Amino acid sequence: MVPIEVTSATLKSLEDTLSPVELSPSWSLEPTLISPALCLNVVHQVAVVLKYNPAGEIVNVSASLVLGPVRGVMLTLEQEFSITFVQVLC
């Protein structure tokens, strides 16, 4: 099993502005319900980079996240996901 390393996180505001977050062990990526009408730290985008060796074994997985709010009045939530596969030579 290869752990997924979160390499970056960006917060999206209610006004759609983006702010990078300095990751630390004390910072939580967990979604937070503020009120019945507002939830924070909801996943909006995930970009995963999966590295593998010539034998096809996964050697590293990293992810970049964009987290933001969701209002209770939203009828749909669009999320974007991407995966990039990179072969590393050992």
N, C-alpha and C positions, 0 to 999 in steps of 0.2 A: 504494500500500500504506500502510495506517495502522497504526502500532505499537500494541500493547496495553500500557497503563500499569497496573501493579499498584498500586492505591491503598491497599490495606490487606491485611495478613495476620494471621491469628490461629492460634495453636498450640493444639491440643487434646491434653490429657494422656491417659495410660493410664486415669486416673480420670474422664475426660470433662470436666474443668475447662478453661475457655478463657482464654488469655492473649494480649493483643495484642502484636504484634511491631513494633518500630521498624525500618522498612526502611532499609537502607543498601547501598551498592554492595558491601560486604564480606560481607553476609549472603546465604547461598545458599538458594534455594528447592528445590534438587535433593533428591529422595528419597535417603535414606541407609540402606544395609543394615548394621545393627548386628551382627546374628547371623543364622543361618539361620531363627530364629524371630521376629525383630523388624526391621521397617523403619520409619524415621521420615520425616516430611515427605511423607506420602502425601496426595493431594488427597481431602478429604471433601466440601467444598462450593466452588462457584464461582458468583459473582454478577457478570454482565457487564452493563455499561451501554453501549449503542451509540448515539451521537449522529449525526444526519444533518441535512443542510440541506434547504431546500425543493426543491432539484433532485434530491434522493434520494441525494446523495453522502455517504458516511461521512466525518465530520470528526474524530471522536474515539471511542476505545474504551478503557474502563477495566474493571478486574476486581478483585474482592475475593475473597480465598482463606481457607479454613479448612483447615489442614494438620494431620495427626496421625499417630499410630502405627498400624501394622497388625501384629498378631501372626500367626505362622505357623499357629496353630490355628484361626484364623477361617475359617469355611466360606464366608461371603459378606461382601461389602463394599458398603455402601450409600453412594452418592454423590448429592449434590443439585446441580443446575445450574439457573440461571435467567438469562434474557436480558430486559433492559428496553430498549425502543426509545424514543428521545426526539428529537423534531424541534426543532432550534434555529433561531431566526430570525436571519438575518444582515443 
